[in-house]
Amino acid sequence: MVAFLAACQTTDLLESNFTPASKDPAVTVDTVMRGDRVASLAARQHPKILQTYGGEYSDPKLERMLARVVGKLTLDPDNPEQTYRITILDSPNVNAFALPGGFLYVTRGLLALANDSAEVAAVLAHEMAHVTSNHGLERQRLEAQAKIADRVVTEVLSTDPSARAALVRGKLQLAQFSRNQELEADTVGIRAVGRAGFDPYAAARFLRSMDNYQKLRDVSGASDASLDFLASHPNAPRRIDLAQQHAQKFGAPGYGAKDREQFLAGIDGLIFGDKPEQGYVRGNSFLHPTLGIAFSVPEDFKLDNSAGEVIATGPGELAFRFDGVTVDRKISMTDYLRGNWLAGVDVSSIRPITIGGKEAATATAQADQWKFNVTVVRVGDQVYRLLTGAPLSSNRLEQVASIIAGSFQVLKPSEVAALQPLRIRIVTVAPGENVASLANRMTGVSRKLELFRVINGLGPGANVSAGDKVKIITDR
């Protein structure tokens, strides 16, 4: 199967049939470079990207702001004929990438982390550099050669140690080539940012922000680290140092525009973290406005919301998983536990219970060195499954399972109506306010002070001044 690496992650461009429907050239993937075979292949990948990253995020003022940034970058004399189309992906993960032919993607999670237009320009210019440098096509060629060499060594020269050593060297060179691509894209991108009139130091600044984000990703709502920028873009102190050196060629810090005010106005109201249809993690509670249900885990657990399930981990290797399935109403909850969907169930432990007036059942199970408590509760056609696991030596299983099952509830219409997604809000620092007081204004997140510093690009000792505009996260 042929795959293009365009930007910094691999995507299969020969799958899916996509007919572009949108005609807005400023913000959506459409008929880019009609008749260009590479662009046509990239267009077919668009639906798969949307599916992976939660679809498109629509916000006209945000789209206009991004279009202005990309428009300034396309004036770069190094590549005057390249056309770009940008899509905002409705994902909390921090990422941006491109496909051959000029297809640019940026997640709302990345936009929430950035603090000015120059930082977004630095990220997009890096990805545009991969397109203009044909890194994807070159990587495809090298990977195809590597696969042929691998097959020859495996099938023909399997007993030749020197051939195997050569194969290993080739794979190491391919990995080094990828790192070289990243550094080349940094160089080209920072040069483009500076020549477009943006602050060239923004690249190093945003790399630091992403590094700090990585350490706090558990509060972002982004549950799949493989979808993050840093998963496919190596981030090291040397890379930041090199970015600083490239920026210094334009002059001392202070050169170029940041367009901070305009950018902050663009992201004001941007959804942060989970979407309503995914449910919300609020501290140690999970609340789902669409399903109309909620539950909590013990305070010493960490909740993580991902597509199709919610998981939590606690001390002593305790773990919890929540999901839902459709079950025929004719099947009782006790009979459902006797089914074959969960291995190791102790049939003698199955007993009917009620939770909040709803039909439910509970049982225990064991597999290898683990023991489990499973509780199922019916709400309409849906059956929700609460599975708690612990090592055989643990003495907390029943206590934790009881706490979680006891917290499960069906939300009242008024409670559902009160649930709102977290959003980025731009506020002006009032006299007497400081980092701590502003962080305390945030709702629905943990580690407020650390998170406030990360999303505002503030170092450990940095503070704010009256009149500054800053980002907070709130559901109000």
C-alpha positions as CSV (number, residue, x, y, z in Angstrom):
1,M,0.0,0.0,0.0
2,V,1.4,3.4,-1.0
3,A,1.5,6.1,1.6
4,F,2.5,9.8,1.4
5,L,4.2,11.4,4.3
6,A,3.2,15.0,3.9
7,A,4.2,17.1,6.8
8,C,5.2,15.1,9.8
9,Q,3.0,12.1,10.0
10,T,2.0,9.3,7.6
11,T,-1.4,9.2,6.0
12,D,-2.6,6.8,3.4
13,L,-3.7,8.8,0.4
14,L,-5.0,6.0,-1.7
15,E,-8.0,5.2,0.5
16,S,-11.5,6.7,0.3
17,N,-13.3,8.5,-2.5
18,F,-13.8,12.1,-1.7
19,T,-15.6,14.7,-3.8
20,P,-15.0,18.1,-2.3
21,A,-18.3,19.8,-1.5
22,S,-17.3,23.1,0.0
23,K,-16.7,26.2,-2.1
24,D,-15.2,28.5,0.5
25,P,-11.5,28.9,-0.6
26,A,-10.5,30.6,2.6
27,V,-11.0,27.9,5.2
28,T,-11.9,24.5,3.7
29,V,-10.4,21.8,1.5
30,D,-12.0,22.1,-1.9
31,T,-10.8,21.7,-5.5
32,V,-7.2,22.7,-4.8
33,M,-5.1,22.8,-8.0
34,R,-7.7,21.1,-10.1
35,G,-6.1,18.5,-12.3
36,D,-3.1,18.1,-10.1
37,R,-2.8,14.3,-9.5
38,V,-1.0,14.7,-6.1
39,A,-3.6,17.2,-4.9
40,S,-6.3,14.9,-6.1
41,L,-4.9,12.0,-4.1
42,A,-4.6,14.2,-1.0
43,A,-8.3,15.3,-1.4
44,R,-9.4,11.7,-1.2
45,Q,-7.8,11.5,2.3
46,H,-9.8,14.4,3.6
47,P,-12.8,12.3,4.9
48,K,-10.5,10.0,6.9
49,I,-8.7,13.0,8.5
50,L,-12.1,14.5,9.5
51,Q,-13.2,11.2,11.0
52,T,-9.9,10.8,12.9
53,Y,-10.0,14.4,14.3
54,G,-13.7,14.9,15.1
55,G,-14.8,16.7,11.9
56,E,-14.5,20.4,11.0
57,Y,-14.8,23.1,13.6
58,S,-16.8,26.0,12.3
59,D,-16.2,29.6,13.6
60,P,-16.3,32.3,10.9
61,K,-14.2,34.9,12.9
62,L,-11.6,32.2,13.6
63,E,-11.6,31.1,10.0
64,R,-11.1,34.7,8.8
65,M,-8.2,35.2,11.2
66,L,-6.5,32.0,10.0
67,A,-7.1,33.0,6.4
68,R,-5.2,36.3,7.0
69,V,-2.3,34.4,8.5
70,V,-2.0,32.0,5.6
71,G,-2.5,34.8,3.1
72,K,0.5,36.7,4.5
73,L,2.6,33.5,4.4
74,T,1.8,32.8,0.8
75,L,3.4,36.0,-0.2
76,D,6.8,34.3,0.4
77,P,8.9,34.8,-2.8
78,D,10.4,31.3,-2.5
79,N,7.1,29.7,-3.6
80,P,4.8,32.2,-5.2
81,E,2.6,29.7,-7.0
82,Q,1.6,27.3,-4.2
83,T,-2.0,27.4,-3.3
84,Y,-3.2,26.4,0.2
85,R,-6.5,25.5,1.8
86,I,-6.9,25.3,5.6
87,T,-9.3,23.2,7.6
88,I,-9.8,23.7,11.4
89,L,-10.3,20.2,13.0
90,D,-12.7,19.8,15.9
91,S,-10.2,18.1,18.2
92,P,-8.7,19.1,21.6
93,N,-5.4,17.6,20.6
94,V,-2.6,20.0,19.7
95,N,-1.6,19.3,16.1
96,A,-1.2,20.7,12.7
97,F,-0.1,19.0,9.5
98,A,-0.3,19.2,5.7
99,L,-0.9,17.0,2.7
100,P,0.7,17.3,-0.8
101,G,-1.0,19.8,-2.9
102,G,-1.4,22.5,-0.2
103,F,-3.9,21.0,2.2
104,L,-3.3,22.5,5.7
105,Y,-5.0,21.3,8.9
106,V,-4.9,22.8,12.4
107,T,-6.8,21.6,15.4
108,R,-8.8,23.8,17.8
109,G,-6.6,22.4,20.5
110,L,-3.5,24.0,18.9
111,L,-5.3,27.3,18.5
112,A,-6.3,27.3,22.1
113,L,-2.7,26.9,23.2
114,A,-1.3,29.6,20.9
115,N,-1.1,33.2,22.1
116,D,-0.7,35.2,19.0
117,S,-0.9,35.0,15.2
118,A,2.9,34.7,14.9
119,E,2.9,31.4,16.8
120,V,0.2,30.0,14.5
121,A,2.1,31.3,11.5
122,A,5.2,29.5,12.8
123,V,3.4,26.2,13.0
124,L,1.7,26.6,9.6
125,A,4.9,27.8,7.9
126,H,6.6,24.7,9.2
127,E,4.0,22.5,7.6
128,M,3.9,24.6,4.4
129,A,7.7,24.0,4.2
130,H,7.1,20.3,4.1
131,V,4.8,20.8,1.1
132,T,7.1,23.1,-0.8
133,S,10.1,20.9,-0.1
134,N,8.2,17.8,-1.3
135,H,9.2,16.0,1.9
136,G,6.1,13.7,1.6
137,L,7.0,12.5,-1.8
138,E,10.6,12.0,-1.0
139,R,9.8,10.1,2.1
140,Q,7.4,7.9,0.2
141,R,10.1,7.0,-2.3
142,L,12.6,6.1,0.5
143,E,10.0,4.1,2.4
144,A,9.2,2.1,-0.7
145,Q,12.9,1.4,-1.2
146,A,13.2,0.3,2.4
147,K,10.3,-2.1,2.1
148,I,11.8,-3.7,-1.0
149,A,15.2,-4.0,0.8
150,D,13.4,-5.5,3.9
151,R,11.7,-8.1,1.7
152,V,14.9,-9.0,-0.1
153,V,16.8,-9.5,3.2
154,T,14.0,-11.4,4.8
155,E,13.1,-13.7,1.9
156,V,16.4,-14.1,0.0
157,L,19.3,-13.1,2.2
158,S,17.9,-14.3,5.6
159,T,21.2,-16.0,6.5
160,D,23.5,-13.2,5.5
161,P,24.5,-11.2,8.6
162,S,26.1,-8.4,6.6
163,A,22.9,-7.9,4.6
164,R,20.9,-7.7,7.8
165,A,23.4,-5.1,9.2
166,A,23.0,-3.1,6.0
167,L,19.2,-3.2,6.4
168,V,19.5,-1.9,10.0
169,R,21.8,0.9,8.9
170,G,19.3,1.8,6.1
171,K,16.4,2.1,8.7
172,L,18.5,4.3,10.9
173,Q,19.3,6.5,7.9
174,L,15.6,6.7,7.1
175,A,14.9,7.9,10.7
176,Q,17.7,10.4,10.5
177,F,16.3,11.6,7.2
178,S,13.0,12.3,9.0
179,R,14.7,14.3,11.6
180,N,16.6,16.3,9.0
181,Q,13.2,17.0,7.3
182,E,12.0,18.5,10.5
183,L,15.0,20.7,10.9
184,E,14.8,21.8,7.3
185,A,11.1,22.6,7.7
186,D,12.0,24.7,10.8
187,T,14.6,26.6,8.9
188,V,12.4,27.3,5.9
189,G,9.4,28.0,8.0
190,I,11.1,30.5,10.3
191,R,12.5,32.3,7.3
192,A,9.0,32.5,5.8
193,V,7.6,33.8,9.0
194,G,10.2,36.6,9.4
195,R,9.9,37.6,5.7
196,A,6.1,37.8,6.1
197,G,6.6,40.3,8.9
198,F,5.7,38.0,11.8
199,D,7.8,37.6,14.9
200,P,10.4,34.9,14.0
201,Y,10.9,34.1,17.7
202,A,7.4,32.7,17.8
203,A,8.6,29.3,16.7
204,A,10.8,28.7,19.7
205,R,8.2,30.2,22.0
206,F,5.5,27.9,20.8
207,L,7.7,24.8,21.0
208,R,8.2,25.6,24.7
209,S,4.4,26.0,25.1
210,M,3.9,22.6,23.5
211,D,6.5,21.0,25.8
212,N,4.7,22.4,28.8
213,Y,1.3,21.3,27.4
214,Q,2.7,17.8,27.1
215,K,3.2,17.7,30.8
216,L,-0.4,18.9,31.5
217,R,-2.3,17.0,28.7
218,D,-4.4,15.2,31.2
219,V,-6.4,18.4,31.8
220,S,-6.9,19.2,28.1
221,G,-9.5,16.6,27.2
222,A,-7.1,15.2,24.6
223,S,-7.0,11.5,25.4
224,D,-5.0,10.1,22.4
225,A,-1.4,11.2,22.6
226,S,-0.7,9.8,19.2
227,L,-2.8,12.6,17.7
228,D,-0.6,15.3,19.2
229,F,1.9,17.4,17.4
230,L,4.8,16.2,19.6
231,A,4.0,12.6,18.8
232,S,5.2,13.1,15.2
233,H,7.4,16.3,15.6
234,P,10.5,15.6,17.7
235,N,10.9,18.3,20.4
236,A,14.2,18.8,22.1
237,P,16.1,21.6,23.6
238,R,18.5,21.6,20.7
239,R,15.6,22.2,18.3
240,I,14.4,25.2,20.3
241,D,18.0,26.5,20.4
242,L,18.2,26.2,16.6
243,A,14.9,28.0,16.2
244,Q,16.2,30.8,18.3
245,Q,19.4,31.0,16.2
246,H,17.3,31.2,12.9
247,A,15.2,34.0,14.5
248,Q,18.3,36.0,15.5
249,K,19.2,36.4,11.8
250,F,16.3,38.8,11.6
251,G,17.4,40.8,14.6
252,A,17.0,41.0,18.4
253,P,13.7,39.9,20.1
254,G,11.0,42.5,19.3
255,Y,11.4,42.2,15.5
256,G,8.2,41.4,13.6
257,A,4.5,41.5,14.5
258,K,2.8,39.2,16.9
259,D,-0.8,40.3,16.2
260,R,-1.8,39.2,19.7
261,E,-4.9,41.3,20.1
262,Q,-6.4,40.2,16.8
263,F,-5.6,36.6,17.5
264,L,-7.1,36.6,21.0
265,A,-10.3,38.2,19.6
266,G,-10.4,35.3,17.1
267,I,-10.2,32.5,19.7
268,D,-12.5,34.1,22.2
269,G,-15.3,31.5,22.8
270,L,-13.3,28.6,21.3
271,I,-14.3,25.3,22.7
272,F,-11.7,23.8,25.0
273,G,-11.5,20.1,25.6
274,D,-14.4,17.7,25.0
275,K,-17.4,18.4,22.8
276,P,-21.0,18.0,24.2
277,E,-21.5,14.7,22.2
278,Q,-18.4,13.2,23.9
279,G,-19.4,14.2,27.4
280,Y,-17.4,16.2,29.9
281,V,-14.8,15.4,32.5
282,R,-15.2,17.8,35.4
283,G,-12.7,17.0,38.2
284,N,-13.5,13.4,39.2
285,S,-17.0,13.4,37.6
286,F,-18.1,12.4,34.1
287,L,-21.3,14.1,32.8
288,H,-22.8,13.4,29.4
289,P,-25.5,16.0,28.3
290,T,-26.5,14.0,25.2
291,L,-27.0,10.7,27.1
292,G,-28.2,12.5,30.2
293,I,-26.1,10.4,32.7
294,A,-23.3,11.1,35.1
295,F,-21.1,9.3,37.6
296,S,-18.0,10.0,39.7
297,V,-14.8,8.2,40.6
298,P,-12.8,8.5,43.8
299,E,-10.8,11.7,44.3
300,D,-7.5,9.8,43.9
301,F,-8.5,8.6,40.4
302,K,-7.7,10.3,37.1
303,L,-10.5,10.3,34.5
304,D,-9.8,10.1,30.8
305,N,-12.5,10.5,28.1
306,S,-12.0,9.0,24.7
307,A,-14.2,8.0,21.8
308,G,-16.6,5.3,22.9
309,E,-15.4,4.8,26.4
310,V,-14.3,6.5,29.6
311,I,-11.4,5.1,31.6
312,A,-10.0,6.0,35.0
313,T,-6.9,4.9,36.8
314,G,-6.1,5.0,40.5
315,P,-3.4,4.1,43.0
316,G,-2.5,0.5,43.5
317,E,-3.1,-0.4,39.8
318,L,-6.8,0.1,40.2
319,A,-8.6,0.8,36.9
320,F,-12.1,1.6,35.7
321,R,-13.9,1.5,32.4
322,F,-17.3,2.9,31.4
323,D,-19.1,2.4,28.1
324,G,-22.6,1.8,26.8
325,V,-24.3,-0.7,24.4
326,T,-27.8,-1.3,23.1
327,V,-29.5,-4.4,24.6
328,D,-32.9,-5.8,23.8
329,R,-35.3,-4.8,26.5
330,K,-36.4,-8.5,26.8
331,I,-33.0,-9.4,28.2
332,S,-32.8,-8.9,31.9
333,M,-29.6,-7.4,33.4
334,T,-28.8,-10.6,35.2
335,D,-29.2,-12.6,32.0
336,Y,-27.0,-10.0,30.3
337,L,-24.2,-10.7,32.8
338,R,-24.5,-14.4,32.0
339,G,-23.7,-13.6,28.4
340,N,-20.3,-14.2,26.8
341,W,-19.2,-10.5,26.4
342,L,-17.1,-10.7,29.6
343,A,-14.8,-13.6,30.3
344,G,-14.2,-15.1,33.8
345,V,-17.6,-14.1,35.3
346,D,-18.5,-15.9,38.5
347,V,-22.1,-16.9,37.7
348,S,-22.9,-17.5,41.4
349,S,-22.0,-13.9,42.2
350,I,-24.6,-12.4,39.8
351,R,-27.3,-10.5,41.6
352,P,-30.0,-8.0,40.6
353,I,-29.9,-4.5,42.1
354,T,-31.4,-1.1,41.4
355,I,-29.5,2.1,40.9
356,G,-31.5,5.3,41.0
357,G,-34.7,3.3,40.4
358,K,-33.2,1.7,37.3
359,E,-32.8,-2.0,36.7
360,A,-29.2,-3.1,37.3
361,A,-27.1,-6.1,38.2
362,T,-23.7,-6.8,39.5
363,A,-21.2,-9.6,39.5
364,T,-17.5,-10.4,40.0
365,A,-15.0,-11.9,37.6
366,Q,-11.4,-13.0,37.6
367,A,-8.8,-13.4,34.9
368,D,-5.1,-14.1,35.3
369,Q,-3.8,-12.0,38.2
370,W,-6.8,-9.6,38.2
371,K,-10.2,-9.5,39.7
372,F,-13.1,-7.4,38.6
373,N,-16.4,-6.0,39.7
374,V,-18.9,-5.3,36.9
375,T,-22.1,-3.4,37.2
376,V,-24.7,-2.9,34.4
377,V,-27.6,-0.5,34.5
378,R,-30.4,-0.1,32.0
379,V,-31.6,3.4,30.9
380,G,-34.1,3.0,28.1
381,D,-32.6,0.9,25.3
382,Q,-29.1,1.6,26.5
383,V,-27.2,-0.6,29.0
384,Y,-24.3,1.2,30.7
385,R,-21.4,-1.0,31.9
386,L,-19.2,0.0,34.8
387,L,-16.1,-2.3,35.0
388,T,-13.7,-1.9,37.9
389,G,-10.5,-4.0,38.0
390,A,-7.7,-4.5,40.6
391,P,-4.8,-6.9,41.2
392,L,-5.8,-10.0,43.2
393,S,-3.9,-8.6,46.2
394,S,-5.9,-5.4,46.3
395,N,-8.4,-4.8,49.1
396,R,-10.1,-1.7,47.6
397,L,-11.9,-3.3,44.7
398,E,-15.4,-3.6,46.3
399,Q,-15.1,-0.2,47.9
400,V,-14.2,1.6,44.7
401,A,-16.8,-0.3,42.6
402,S,-19.5,0.6,45.2
403,I,-18.6,4.3,45.2
404,I,-18.7,4.5,41.4
405,A,-21.9,2.5,41.0
406,G,-23.6,4.4,43.7
407,S,-22.7,7.7,42.0
408,F,-24.3,6.8,38.7
409,Q,-27.4,8.9,38.0
410,V,-29.8,10.0,35.3
411,L,-29.6,13.7,35.0
412,K,-32.7,15.9,35.2
413,P,-33.6,18.0,32.2
414,S,-32.6,21.1,34.1
415,E,-29.2,19.6,35.0
416,V,-28.6,18.7,31.3
417,A,-29.5,22.2,30.3
418,A,-27.0,23.6,32.7
419,L,-24.1,21.6,31.3
420,Q,-22.0,23.7,28.9
421,P,-18.7,23.0,27.2
422,L,-15.5,24.6,28.4
423,R,-14.5,27.6,26.3
424,I,-11.5,29.9,26.0
425,R,-12.5,33.3,27.3
426,I,-10.4,36.5,26.9
427,V,-10.4,38.8,29.9
428,T,-8.7,42.0,30.7
429,V,-6.5,41.9,33.9
430,A,-8.0,44.3,36.4
431,P,-5.9,46.3,39.0
432,G,-5.0,44.0,41.9
433,E,-5.4,40.8,39.9
434,N,-2.5,38.4,39.6
435,V,-1.8,35.0,38.1
436,A,-3.3,33.1,41.1
437,S,-6.5,35.1,41.2
438,L,-7.0,34.8,37.5
439,A,-6.4,31.1,37.5
440,N,-8.9,30.8,40.3
441,R,-11.6,32.2,38.0
442,M,-11.3,29.1,35.8
443,T,-13.9,26.3,36.1
444,G,-14.1,22.7,35.1
445,V,-10.4,22.0,35.1
446,S,-7.8,20.8,37.6
447,R,-4.3,22.2,38.3
448,K,-5.7,25.6,37.5
449,L,-2.5,27.7,38.2
450,E,-0.3,25.4,36.1
451,L,-2.8,25.3,33.3
452,F,-3.3,29.1,33.3
453,R,0.5,29.6,32.9
454,V,0.6,27.0,30.1
455,I,-2.2,28.4,28.0
456,N,-0.9,32.0,28.5
457,G,2.7,31.1,27.7
458,L,3.8,32.3,31.2
459,G,7.0,31.0,32.7
460,P,7.3,29.9,36.4
461,G,8.1,33.4,37.7
462,A,6.1,35.5,35.2
463,N,3.2,37.6,36.2
464,V,0.6,39.8,34.6
465,S,-0.1,43.5,34.7
466,A,-3.4,45.5,34.8
467,G,-4.7,46.0,31.2
468,D,-3.2,42.8,29.9
469,K,-5.5,40.4,28.0
470,V,-5.2,36.8,29.1
471,K,-7.0,33.5,28.4
472,I,-9.1,31.7,31.1
473,I,-11.1,28.5,30.7
474,T,-14.7,28.4,31.9
475,D,-18.1,27.0,31.1
476,R,-19.7,30.3,31.6
